[in-house]
């Protein structure tokens, strides 16, 4: 319901988007405590700033539309991104695998939910390890740390994380399919 209302119906309504963002941030602070919330927002900050920066450049040069359009578009999409990411994190934290198994869905659909939850945990648990690994690369240690270097490092970590999650998705997906096939006799 969250995604239907706030990603489709109220997408262009800035006050509603800001209220939803506030509510989701309060839920996140309650779930992860303030320190955990700030840590999660810190991890999202480069991508949020990049997104907002792109919309700001579009507004500045009035690419295809006027400035007001791009500012409105950027604010709604950026707040939607933050609230969606935080809402998904809260939802995944609250729901356990057993809860998913109680959903009135067939096993063929449940496997995607289970795989998504597993990949989410893998991504967030391996992020700091990937940052440490990238920091240990000699080229990343040399010289002064500039904004460009930080941004480049985040992109390297993101690419490594995406590659790692795709590989894990393939492996875990095959394992889930095999277990379903053996336990439920559902052909692939």
Secondary structure, 3 states (H helix, E strand, C coil): CHHHHHHHHCCCCHHHHHHHHHHHHHHHHHHHHHHHHHHHHHHHHHHHHHHHHHHHHHHHHCCCCCHHHHHHHHHHHHHHHHHHHHHHHHHHHHCCHHHHHCCCCCHHHHHHHHHHHHHHHHHHHHHHHHHHHHHCCHHHHCCCCCHHHHHHHHHHHHHHHHHHHHHHHHHHHHHHHHHHHHHHCCCC
